């Protein structure tokens, strides 16, 4: 199974594509779609949409795993992230790839075995599971790889992820 994990945002969208074979993971590609701060927001959304479409076309994932939106203290930020997340979901839908969402606690549990693990623990376990020489940068990329691993570990249990394909 090939999984595209995404850490949504509008300035930096982390992505990580992994292959799961049995209980083993192999990194295929990872990085970030980035937009410049001075760019019109509508253009930032276009860049995110086109970037995700290109990644899907290039890597041909079987599933997209994305973090559920959670409340930020800054309401403007949460609205912008929600809009960026919307174009990411649209890209996956138009490309025919099913989308699954997970909470941060579910990702921590699936990757480290402990739902209250700290970010560094999740990143280090992600590095170990993927046999990477270092934790990927930026952090959004490491988080996206953890999202992919989470889906790989949870995809058979419908209690962990909500399939958004039917939306």
Protein Blocks (a to p, Z undefined) as FASTA:
>chain_A
ZZddddddfkbccddddddehjaccdfbdcdddddfklcfklmmmmmmmmmmmmmmmnop
abdcdddddddfblklmmmmmmmmmmmmmmmmmnopacddddfklmmmmmnopakbcfkl
mmmmmmmmnopabdcddfklmmmmmmmmmmmmmmmmmklpccfklZZ
